[in-house]
Amino acid sequence: LPRLVAQLNEYQPTFLASYPKMLSLLAEEQDAGRLKIDVMRLWSGGECLTPDAGAAIERTFGCPLTNEYGASECMSIAFGCREGWLHVNADWVLLEPVDRDHCPTPSGERSHTVLLSALANRVQPIIRYDLGDCIVAKPDRCDCGNPLPAIRVEGRCDDVLLVRGTDGSVVRLLPLALTTVVEEATHEHRFQ
């Protein structure tokens, strides 16, 4: 983190895109005065962004934060609105919230998982792919005025792992970064 902060201070980006947990860590560094960047726009994706975390990140950096929901199988599934919901790109994507038996979950209830069909991919169609994320579909229209279906994602909420560095300092390992290293180094894709 200190090396990343130093590199960002040197580079002085005007746009910053990352996972919510990394943006939260960078916001802590900005609040502490170690990170000194003046960004005009933030983008978040790849993990669950809670409304409180999103508000804190925006407050710290003093600029808007765009939240997006996507996956390797479909890069842009949904995008955030000012009400804290994610609006499904329904002309490109079909999301089906389902229970453990893959039966439909009623709107307003938390699903066990979600099935994804990517309608725009003609080369390698993805039909009813189990993403493993839990979602809640908004039962009524969103107050922001967007007519697209609105969801909240409750998946991908892993904790930051804290370990001691060789110098005794606390090192924070972000879940998605750690997962990538484990998968690439060990070729294991199913682990806890």
C-alpha positions, 0 to 999 in steps of 0.5 A: 500500500505505501508503494502504491500510494507513492506511485499514485502521488507521483502519477496524479491521476484524474480518474481512479478505477478499482475494487471497492475495498481498494478504494476504501483503503485509498480513501483512508490514505487520503484522509490520513494525508499520505495520499494526495491526489485530486481525482475528478471521477471514481469507478468501482466494480468487481465487489459489493459496494455498500452504500456507506462505503460508497458515500465515504469514498465520494466524501473523501475524494470530493467527486462522483463514484460510479458503481458497476456490476460485472463478471468475466463472463459479462463485463457490464451487467448493471450500473449504479444510480443515485439511489444505491441500486444497480440497473441491469443492462436488460437489453444485453443481459438476463439475470434470474435470481433463484433459490437453491433448487434454481427456482425463481426467487420473488422480487424483494427476497434475497436469492441463493444465486443468480443465473446469467444469460449474456445476450450480446455474445454471439461467439460464445453464448452464455446461457443461465450461467450460475454466477454464485452471487446473491442478489435482491431484485427491487419489486417496484420502479426505482426512485431515480426514474430509470425504468431498467430492472434494479438489483442489489448484489450481496455476493463478493463481500470477502474480508480483507486479510491482515497479516504481519509483514517482515518488518512487523507492520500490518499488511492488508491483502485484498480478497480479489488480489489474493484470490488471483495469486492463489489461482495463478500460482497453484492452479487451484480454483476451489479454495477457502 
